Amino acid sequence: MSLPIEVEQITPLHSVTLNPFIDSMIKAVFSGNGTSWSETFKNFWLLLPDYVVSIMLRLFSFSFLLSLILIFIIIWSANNLMRIRQKMHEDLKLPGQKAVKSQLPGIEPVLNNKWQDVIVHINSANPSDWKLAILECDIMLSDILEKMGYMQVSIGDKLKSIEPSDFTNIEAAWEAHKIRNQIAHEGSEFMISEREAKRVIGLYELVFREFNYI
């Protein structure tokens, strides 16, 4: 079946840019010719595939451009986040101190005197010293969080405010802090083995080393 002359003269590009169906509708309205309406709708169905293709091409172009913009934003945000974390780690570093050799086997020399006190207490034969080591670690944890800008009253509130992406070992910090709370609330009635105490200190150590605090 041959196409009407008007339709045969319309290229796909013309159909995309000039919208011949709308042109035909306008002509039909002002011409007053009853047959123009039927011809217009007939032409519409003939041109419909071109319209669908043109819309899909436009949507694809828009989606492609939007994807490029989003990829650029993600890369820019990730780069800024890395710079912020690097600066945060540098701010947490303590001024130059003489390295103190750890008394725990396998532990490297440290630059933080508070951590050295923790090591001494955890190696004691007195269970009270083990608890003291955990309490001292929690104070160090609070110092780190405040230097990161978290100024809430309790350590628990500080930890709740942290984005997991900013704190790799946040679960270790939570677990150690809960043990500290048991020690603080139960006092001498709280019983802890040497092995468990050293495990808790190890959790704090993960946090401290993440932020180059020891």
Secondary structure as GFF3:
##gff-version 3
##sequence-region A 1 214
A	DSSP	alpha_helix	5	8	.	.	.	ID=ss1
A	DSSP	alpha_helix	12	17	.	.	.	ID=ss2
A	DSSP	alpha_helix	20	31	.	.	.	ID=ss3
A	DSSP	alpha_helix	34	92	.	.	.	ID=ss4
A	DSSP	alpha_helix	113	122	.	.	.	ID=ss5
A	DSSP	alpha_helix	127	147	.	.	.	ID=ss6
A	DSSP	alpha_helix	155	160	.	.	.	ID=ss7
A	DSSP	three_ten_helix	164	166	.	.	.	ID=ss8
A	DSSP	alpha_helix	170	186	.	.	.	ID=ss9
A	DSSP	three_ten_helix	187	189	.	.	.	ID=ss10
A	DSSP	alpha_helix	194	210	.	.	.	ID=ss11
###
